[in-house]
C-alpha cells in the first residue's frame, strides 16, 4: 500500500545543525563539541527508552550540555547554556527542503513534521525556518514521555493522525529512526546527510538518496 502521509524527522533531516557549531566550538574550545553533544543526546534518550525513564527534550538537552562541559572541563554560565539551547530554535532548513516539500504536496501527499523536540520547540523551529506553509501538521513525541525509536511514539503519531502505521512513511537521516518506524509497520526513506553507511543490522528502507529531491521523486514514483 502506498503511503500518502509522509512524516519528516526534523533535527538534521530537515534543519541543518551545522548552524550550532560555531557557538559550541567557541564555548567548549573544540570543533567536536556539537557532535559529541548530539551523540550524548541520542545515547541518553536510548537509555531512557530502554529502562522506562520518562523525560523530555529540554531536560535531555541540559543534562547532555552539563556532560560535555565536564568532558571539556568548562564551567558553563547560565547565559552560555541559554544561548546554546536558544540556537536550537533558530536553525535554517537544508537548501533542498522547501522545493522538495512543495513538490511532494503538489503531488497530493500530506506532509507532517515529527520530532523528539517538545511541542513548543518544534513549533518555534518550524516558524523560524519559515516552513509552516510546507507542513500540514506538526507532531511532537512529548506527550508520550519518551522518544523515537520507542515503538510507542510511532503508534502515538499514527493515532494522532488517525492513520494506520502501514499508511505512513517516515523520512529521516537517522537509520535508527527509520529502523524504528519500519519495525512498527511504517514505510521509510533514508536521506544520507552524512557519508555514513546505513546500518546493515537494521531493517532496510526501500528508498534512499543523498538529497531530499531524490527522496521525494522516489516517493512520488510509488504513488
Number of C-alpha atoms within 10 A of each C-alpha: 9 14 21 20 19 26 25 24 22 22 21 17 21 26 21 18 20 12 14 17 17 14 17 21 14 11 17 19 13 13 14 12 23 21 14 15 20 15 13 19 19 16 13 16 24 18 11 18 20 11 8 11 13 13 16 19 21 13 10 17 22 15 16 21 23 17 16 17 17 12 12 14 10 13 12 15 9 8 8 14 15 12 13 18 15 13 16 20 19 20 21 19 22 17 13 13 18 18 13 19 23 16 16 22 19 10 12 12 19 19 21 21 24 26 23 22 23 17 18 11 19 22 19 16 24 24 14 15 17 13 18 16 12 21 18 13 14 18 22 21 23 19 13 15 16 24 26 22 20 20 16 17 25 26 18 17 22 17 12 10 15 9 14 14 21 16 16 24 24 26 29 28 24 20 24 16 21 26 24 22 30 23 15 17 16 21 26 28 28 26 21 19 18 10 7 8 8 18 12 8 7 15 17 18 18 11 16 20 17 14 17 26 19 15 20 23 14 16 21 16 9 10 12
